[in-house]
Amino acid sequence: QVALVESGGGLVQAGGSLRLSCEASGSTFSINAMGWHRQAPGKQRELVASINNSGFKNYAGSVEGRFTISRDNTKNTVTLQMNSLKPEDTAVYYCNAYTVVDYYGTNYWGKGTLVTVSS
């Protein structure tokens, strides 16, 4: 089991920046990758960015060049630096951890943190 706690959401004007952080606890040794997803009102949850144990990063096209994901394995944290925010970035952002135990994969989710970008 892995527990995830997010922090750092809030209200920001378009063009501004926010930094989201997520700390994992529990069976962190089993984490294969961590990332961030978001869900806007009336829309499906979508991947924003992810980073695996090898440091490989993956970004949604809509955030590439504006958002940066990083990970500190010693502290079991993942951070999303969001710059040049746009109103369409408004959503609840969820931290995600993907674990693999005995070849069986499991996704864990945080409770989410709201990011609101005003125009």
Helices and strands as residue ranges (DSSP letters): E 2-7, E 10-13, E 18-26, G 28-30, E 31-39, E 46-52, E 57-59, E 67-72, E 77-82, G 87-89, E 91-101, E 104-109, E 113-118
